[in-house]
Amino acid sequence: MTVTSRFLVIILVVLGVLAIAAGIIYYAEPAKSLPAFFPGHLAGGNGRHTTRALAGIITGAVLLIIAVITARAGRRPSRY
């Protein structure tokens, strides 16, 4: 595995984990309890952001799958 592909895998894993964490926070917290830097923070809102939660979790899962595929592609032995 080259240095570039290893760096790409690390970046993809970090972004994937952060996206999943954001999705879980969107699902667990009502809109008024979200951190102020999160999009969708409403001062008096009691609703949850289910669509944003699903988008974050799905995006994180896709990024982790791409990281696994990239990591495995770098380990293939050349047989020719």
BELMOFEN-V938705 format. One record per pair of residues at least 6 apart in sequence whose ideal C-beta (glycine too) atoms are under 7 Angstrom apart, sorted by the first residue. I is the first residue (numbers start at 0). GAP is how many residues later the second one is. Records with the same first field share a line. If there is no record, write none. Layout:
I=GAP + GAP
This chain:
0=73 + 74
1=72
4=65 + 69
7=62
8=58 + 61 + 62
11=51 + 54 + 55 + 58
12=51 + 54
14=48
15=44 + 47 + 48 + 51
16=43
18=37 + 40 + 41 + 44
19=36 + 37 + 40
21=34
22=30 + 31 + 33 + 34 + 37
25=23 + 26 + 27 + 30
26=21 + 23 + 26
29=15 + 16 + 17 + 18
30=9 + 10 + 11 + 14 + 15 + 16 + 18
31=10 + 11 + 12 + 13 + 14
33=6 + 7
34=6
39=9 + 12
